[in-house]
Amino acid sequence: MIRLLSFLLFVVIPWSLFSQTAVWDSVQHQLQWRNFKIHIPPSYNNSVPIPLVIALHGGGHDADTMEYISNLSQKADASNFMVVYPNGRSFLGLRTWNAGTCCGPSVTYNVDDVGFILKMINKLRGQYNIDTNRIYVTGASNGGMLAYRLACEHAELFAAVSPVATTMVTTTPCTPSKPVPILHIHSLPDTRVPYYGGYGTGYSGIYNPPIDSVINVWANIDNCLGSWNIIYNQNGVVGKGWTNCSSCSEVFVYTTSDGGHSWPGGNQTANGDPPSTSLNANDLIWNFFSSHSLNCIPSLIKNEELKQEIKIFPNPSSDLLNIVLPNEKVISDIIIYNSMGEIYFKTKTSNITNIQVPITKLAKGIYLLIIFNENITITTAKFIKE
């Protein structure tokens, strides 16, 4: 029992704090009824496929607590995706996941949490118009560990994975069937799952592999070339990783210098570490998820033919970015985002076909260029500021 307490990041939150209506559902697995909480954004239209984000709670927590600490339901409403919060199996009132070497009775009794998640996905696909090319998984602490395990064992299902405040503890070598885009988020002051590895300050009793080692494993799995690059470095937040990987995959790790064993930008509970205030994990995660799809085409791209006609040079660039547009195409807006999803540059083209964007003051890193036609995204491209 005491080992489970190390994963009690926060106290359970009363239902009365939620003003939004949730849908509860369940599936039978291993002779147990396993339930999950579904948040459907108000803009959901059953005739249009919707992305699905699976959010896995930490050990000792539950679906309600995960919804509270992450604020993912609010992000889902703003960005139009469905989010589901599964419950781990309860032992003496505490819920954990079997992610490999962690955690608690779920490992001791070899609970098949992977099988449960697969059944849940199948049921959701049968009841809602889920975009099967855009199913994503994230999780905190023990939930993040299960997210890694799902990526290792069922890569064919997930367009991208983003574990938070966690590490990878699979008991067998990770050999996914395809490359998987990975975004890992971690606060350096986290003492329960230390970034540099080892045994944490809690009572879990497990060894936590260092995060850099985990990220290097995924860089090898995704066939990333060269060494990692710093892509963001502001206000105590550092982002680094690889973009030159196979099958449209990328591998990133973002760290904060504040916070603890918590969800950056989220809510703190009475027993939990304070969350980082220098990073909003939801914004970063959704910016990452929304640029990946199982069909290996970034989900924002709607017109591959037009993409080939647009020229962006030089790339990389240190001072000036040239954007040459087709003469016969009607382009309304051009927006440049940094890796955090923040807008750096926005302009209306007014039938201009050659645009020069000064980027001298831009920090070194990777940026996303999005071109719109009457508010519809028609092409995206990435460029590097040297």
C-alpha positions in Angstrom: 0.0 0.0 0.0 2.7 2.5 0.9 4.4 2.1 -2.5 1.2 3.2 -4.1 1.3 6.5 -2.2 4.3 7.7 -4.1 2.0 8.1 -7.1 -0.6 10.1 -5.2 0.4 13.3 -7.0 -2.8 15.0 -6.0 -5.9 14.4 -3.9 -9.0 13.2 -5.7 -11.1 16.1 -6.8 -14.8 16.3 -6.0 -17.1 16.0 -9.0 -18.8 19.3 -8.0 -15.9 21.2 -9.3 -16.7 20.3 -12.9 -19.4 22.3 -14.7 -19.1 20.3 -17.9 -21.3 17.3 -18.5 -19.4 14.0 -19.0 -20.4 10.7 -20.6 -19.4 7.6 -18.7 -19.0 4.2 -20.4 -17.4 0.9 -19.7 -16.2 -2.4 -21.3 -15.8 -5.8 -19.8 -12.2 -7.0 -19.7 -10.6 -9.8 -17.6 -13.9 -10.5 -15.9 -14.0 -6.8 -14.7 -16.1 -3.9 -15.8 -13.6 -1.1 -16.7 -15.0 2.4 -17.0 -13.9 5.6 -18.7 -15.0 9.2 -18.8 -15.6 10.8 -22.2 -15.5 14.6 -22.8 -17.2 15.6 -26.1 -16.6 19.2 -27.3 -19.8 21.2 -28.0 -18.8 21.6 -31.7 -18.8 17.8 -32.2 -20.8 16.8 -35.3 -21.3 13.1 -35.9 -20.9 13.6 -39.7 -17.4 14.9 -39.3 -14.5 12.7 -38.0 -13.0 14.0 -34.8 -9.5 13.5 -33.3 -9.4 11.5 -30.1 -6.9 12.1 -27.2 -6.6 9.4 -24.5 -5.5 10.9 -21.2 -4.1 8.4 -18.6 -4.1 9.4 -14.9 -1.2 8.9 -12.5 -1.0 6.1 -10.1 -3.4 6.4 -7.2 -5.5 8.9 -9.2 -8.6 8.5 -11.3 -10.3 9.9 -14.4 -11.7 12.9 -12.5 -8.4 13.9 -11.1 -6.7 13.6 -14.5 -9.4 15.9 -16.0 -8.8 18.4 -13.2 -5.0 18.5 -13.1 -4.7 18.7 -16.9 -7.6 21.0 -18.0 -7.6 18.9 -21.2 -11.4 19.2 -21.4 -11.2 22.9 -21.8 -8.5 22.5 -24.4 -10.7 20.0 -26.2 -13.6 22.5 -26.3 -11.3 25.2 -27.7 -9.6 23.0 -30.3 -12.3 20.5 -31.2 -11.1 17.1 -30.2 -12.6 14.4 -28.0 -10.8 13.4 -24.8 -11.3 10.2 -22.9 -10.1 9.6 -19.3 -9.9 5.8 -18.6 -9.8 4.5 -15.0 -7.0 2.2 -13.9 -8.2 -0.9 -12.0 -8.8 -0.2 -8.3 -7.1 -2.1 -5.5 -8.2 -1.0 -2.0 -9.5 2.2 -3.5 -6.3 3.2 -5.3 -5.9 2.9 -9.1 -2.7 2.1 -11.0 -1.6 1.0 -14.4 0.5 -2.0 -15.4 3.2 -0.2 -17.5 5.9 -2.8 -17.1 7.9 -2.6 -13.8 5.3 -0.1 -12.4 3.0 0.2 -10.7 1.7 -1.6 -7.6 -0.9 -4.3 -7.6 -1.6 -3.8 -11.3 1.9 -5.2 -11.9 1.7 -7.8 -9.2 -1.5 -9.2 -10.6 -0.5 -8.7 -14.2 -3.5 -6.6 -15.1 -3.9 -6.3 -18.9 -4.3 -2.6 -19.2 -3.1 -2.6 -22.8 -6.0 -4.9 -23.7 -8.4 -2.7 -21.8 -7.3 0.4 -23.7 -7.7 -1.4 -27.0 -11.3 -2.5 -26.2 -12.1 1.1 -25.1 -10.8 2.5 -28.4 -12.9 -0.1 -30.4 -16.0 0.9 -28.5 -15.5 4.6 -29.0 -14.9 4.0 -32.7 -18.3 2.2 -32.8 -20.2 4.9 -31.0 -18.6 8.1 -32.3 -17.2 9.3 -35.6 -13.5 9.0 -34.5 -10.8 10.0 -37.0 -8.8 6.8 -36.8 -5.8 8.5 -38.4 -5.7 10.9 -35.4 -5.8 9.0 -32.2 -3.3 10.2 -29.6 -2.3 9.2 -26.1 -0.9 11.2 -23.2 -0.5 10.5 -19.5 0.9 11.7 -16.2 3.4 9.7 -14.2 2.3 6.1 -14.1 -0.2 7.0 -16.9 2.7 8.3 -19.0 4.5 5.0 -18.5 1.5 3.2 -19.9 1.5 5.7 -22.8 5.0 4.6 -23.6 4.0 1.0 -23.4 1.1 1.5 -25.8 3.4 3.2 -28.2 5.8 0.2 -28.1 3.2 -2.5 -28.4 0.5 -0.8 -30.7 2.2 1.9 -32.7 -0.3 1.2 -35.5 -3.1 2.8 -33.6 -1.5 6.1 -32.4 -0.5 9.1 -34.5 1.6 10.6 -31.7 2.3 10.1 -28.0 3.1 12.6 -25.3 4.1 11.3 -21.9 4.4 13.9 -19.0 6.4 13.7 -15.7 7.3 10.0 -16.3 9.7 7.6 -17.8 9.6 4.3 -19.8 9.6 1.1 -17.8 8.7 -1.6 -20.2 9.9 -5.1 -19.3 10.7 -6.1 -22.9 12.6 -4.2 -25.6 10.5 -1.6 -27.3 10.0 -2.7 -30.9 7.0 -0.8 -32.3 5.7 -1.8 -35.7 6.3 1.7 -37.1 8.0 5.0 -36.0 6.0 7.0 -33.5 6.2 10.8 -33.0 7.2 11.4 -29.3 6.9 14.5 -27.2 8.1 14.1 -23.6 7.5 16.9 -21.1 9.3 17.0 -17.7 10.0 19.5 -14.9 13.6 19.3 -13.8 12.6 19.8 -10.1 10.6 16.6 -10.2 12.0 14.4 -7.4 9.5 11.5 -7.7 10.5 10.6 -11.3 13.9 12.3 -11.5 14.8 13.5 -15.0 18.4 12.1 -14.6 17.1 8.8 -13.5 17.4 6.7 -10.3 15.1 6.1 -7.4 12.7 8.9 -6.6 11.8 10.4 -3.3 8.5 8.5 -3.2 7.8 5.0 -2.1 7.4 3.3 -5.4 10.6 1.4 -5.0 11.3 1.3 -8.8 14.3 2.5 -10.7 13.5 5.3 -13.2 15.5 5.2 -16.4 17.0 8.7 -17.2 14.9 10.6 -19.7 17.7 11.3 -22.1 18.2 7.6 -22.4 14.5 7.1 -23.1 14.5 9.8 -25.8 17.6 8.3 -27.4 15.8 5.0 -27.6 13.0 6.6 -29.5 15.4 8.5 -31.8 16.8 5.2 -32.8 13.4 3.6 -33.2 12.3 6.5 -35.4 15.5 6.4 -37.4 16.3 10.0 -36.6 19.5 11.3 -38.3 22.2 13.3 -36.7 22.2 14.7 -33.2 19.4 16.6 -31.4 19.0 20.3 -31.8 17.7 23.0 -29.4 14.4 24.1 -30.8 13.2 26.3 -28.0 15.0 28.1 -25.1 13.0 30.8 -23.3 11.8 31.6 -19.7 13.4 28.4 -18.3 11.8 26.1 -20.8 14.1 24.2 -23.1 13.0 22.1 -26.0 15.3 19.8 -27.9 15.0 16.9 -30.2 15.1 15.5 -33.7 13.0 16.4 -36.7 14.9 14.5 -39.4 13.2 11.1 -38.7 11.5 8.5 -40.8 7.8 8.3 -41.7 7.1 11.9 -40.6 8.0 11.2 -37.0 9.7 13.5 -34.6 11.2 13.1 -31.1 11.2 16.0 -28.7 11.7 16.5 -25.0 10.7 19.8 -23.2 11.9 20.6 -19.7 11.0 23.3 -17.3 13.1 24.8 -14.5 10.1 25.2 -12.2 7.3 23.0 -11.1 7.6 19.4 -9.9 5.9 16.1 -10.3 2.9 17.8 -11.9 1.2 18.8 -15.1 2.8 22.1 -16.4 0.2 24.8 -16.7 -2.3 22.7 -14.9 -4.0 22.6 -11.5 -2.4 21.7 -8.2 -4.1 19.7 -5.5 -3.5 19.7 -1.8 -1.0 16.9 -1.9 0.7 17.6 -5.1 3.8 19.5 -6.3 3.2 23.0 -7.8 2.9 22.8 -11.6 5.2 24.8 -13.8 3.9 28.3 -14.7 6.4 28.8 -17.5 4.8 26.1 -19.9 1.3 25.2 -20.8 1.6 21.5 -21.5 -1.8 21.4 -23.2 -0.9 24.0 -25.8 2.4 22.3 -26.6 0.9 18.8 -26.7 -2.0 19.8 -29.0 0.3 21.7 -31.3 2.4 18.6 -31.5 -0.6 16.2 -31.9 -2.4 18.3 -34.5 0.7 18.2 -36.8 0.7 14.3 -37.0 -1.5 11.8 -38.6 -1.2 8.0 -39.1 -1.3 8.5 -42.9 2.1 10.2 -42.6 0.8 13.5 -43.9 0.7 16.3 -41.3 -3.0 16.7 -40.6 -3.0 20.4 -41.5 -2.1 19.8 -45.1 -5.2 19.7 -47.3 -3.6 20.3 -50.7 -0.4 18.4 -51.4 -0.4 19.6 -55.0 -0.3 23.2 -54.0 2.4 22.4 -51.4 4.7 21.4 -54.2 4.2 24.7 -56.0 5.1 26.9 -53.0 8.8 27.7 -52.6 10.4 28.6 -49.3 14.1 29.5 -49.3 16.7 29.6 -48.0 16.0 26.8 -45.5 17.7 26.9 -43.0 18.0 30.7 -42.9 19.5 33.2 -40.5 18.0 36.6 -41.6 15.4 36.4 -44.3 12.8 33.9 -45.4 11.5 34.1 -49.0 8.0 32.7 -49.7 7.1 32.4 -53.4 3.4 31.6 -54.1 1.8 30.4 -57.3 0.4 33.2 -59.4 -2.9 31.5 -60.0 -3.7 30.6 -56.4 -5.8 32.7 -54.1 -4.0 32.8 -50.7 -5.5 34.8 -47.8 -3.1 34.5 -44.9 0.3 33.3 -44.0 1.1 32.6 -40.3 4.4 31.4 -38.7 4.3 29.6 -35.4 7.2 28.7 -33.1 7.4 25.2 -31.6 5.3 26.3 -28.6 2.4 27.2 -30.9 2.9 31.0 -30.4 2.4 33.2 -33.5 5.5 35.0 -34.6 4.4 36.4 -37.9 1.0 36.9 -39.7 0.1 38.7 -42.9 -2.6 38.9 -45.5 -1.1 38.4 -49.0 -3.5 40.6 -51.1 -2.5 38.7 -54.2 1.2 39.2 -53.5 3.2 36.2 -54.8 6.6 36.9 -53.4 6.9 37.6 -49.7 10.0 38.2 -47.6 9.8 37.7 -43.9 12.6 39.0 -41.7 13.6 36.4 -39.1 16.8 38.0 -37.6 15.2 38.5 -34.2 13.8 35.0 -34.2 15.4 32.6 -31.7 17.2 29.6 -33.2 14.9 26.6 -33.7 12.2 25.0 -35.8 9.1 26.9 -37.0 5.9 26.0 -38.7 4.6 28.0 -41.7 0.9 27.7 -42.4 -0.8 29.1 -45.5 -4.6 29.7 -45.5 -7.1 30.1 -48.3 -10.3 31.7 -47.0 -9.6 30.4 -43.5 -9.0 26.9 -44.7 -5.5 25.5 -44.1 -4.1 24.4 -47.5 -0.4 23.7 -46.8 2.1 23.7 -44.1 5.9 23.6 -44.1 8.7 23.7 -41.5 11.8 25.8 -41.7 14.9 26.2 -39.4 16.2 29.5 -38.1 20.0 29.2 -37.8 
